[in-house]
Amino acid sequence: MRSENLLIIIPAYNEEGRVGQVVRDVTSTLPGADVLVIDDGSADNTAAEAVQAQVLEGQLELFLVVLAGPAQERAQPKFA
């Protein structure tokens, strides 16, 4: 992490059309901040768009966490 003072956390679920712009807006407004995008198992290309925004910004360190979401957890069979 580059900044010891500021971490911006962006939760995202099916935000393909918006997450890239949000990442770009954050990095232009807060250029020293680290950005954490948490993708909660999106069915669209949210994660890919977040990565694309990171590539375009260059100076950004992007930490992308992809989760399966609560429905995925509930769908898993439980064995005792």
Protein Blocks (a to p, Z undefined) as FASTA:
>chain_A
ZZlkbccddddehillmmmmmmmmmmmmmmmbccddddehiablmlmmmmmmmmmnomac
cdddddebjmlmmmpccdZZ
